[in-house]
Structures are given as C-alpha cells and as structure tokens.
Amino acid sequence: MKLKPLQDRVLVKRLEEEGKTKGGIIIPDSAKEKPQRGEIIAAGPGKADKDGKSIKLAVKKGDTVLFNKYAGTEIKVDGAEFLIMREDDILAIID
C-alpha cells in the first residue's frame, strides 16, 4: 500500500473491541458500536504555521490512539478499512 497522508492528517486502522463484557455477556454484532481506538498506520509531515514552518505531529506511526466517535473519513484500500483524520480529532495516545 502506498498511501501517505498530507499535512496534519493520519491514517488509522480501527482496533476491534472485545465481544464480551467483564461479566461474560456476549455482545451481538448488531449492538456493537464502531470502536474509538485505533493504530496509526501512517502520519503526514505536519501542518505549516503562518510563517511557513512545519509543526511536527504529536503522534507517530505505531501509536495506539483514542479518537472522536464520528472522526475522519472512512476509506478502503486493498480490501482493508481505514480512517483518514486530522490530528485534532485524536483525543489521546494510549500507552
């Protein structure tokens, strides 16, 4: 796959959520929401400020992140689903 995000955009692959609660109840697919966690697959170089200097992104390839529920644009590349979103839509980096 040759896909490189521009400016402050990142390419994210959603991570699958657990299909069972802590109490052992299995959640059917129809009741599951789309996960809000994902892994950064690729990141752009950063956004330019008003002086033309590049502002480096706080996230990097391989980071696991938490993002807004309706963040990004869904795309399909080679049969796999990804999200392209701005760094502003990312809420936190998960360690």
JOVEN-V413913 format. One line per field, one symbol per residue. burial: b if it has 24 or more other ideal C-beta (glycine too) atoms within 12 Angstrom, else e. A space follows every 50 residues. Layout:
burial=???
This chain:
burial=eeeebeebbbbbbbeeeeeeeeeeeeeeeeeeeebbbbbbbbbbeeeeee eeeeeebebeeebbbbbeeebbeeeeeeeeebbbbbbebbeeeee
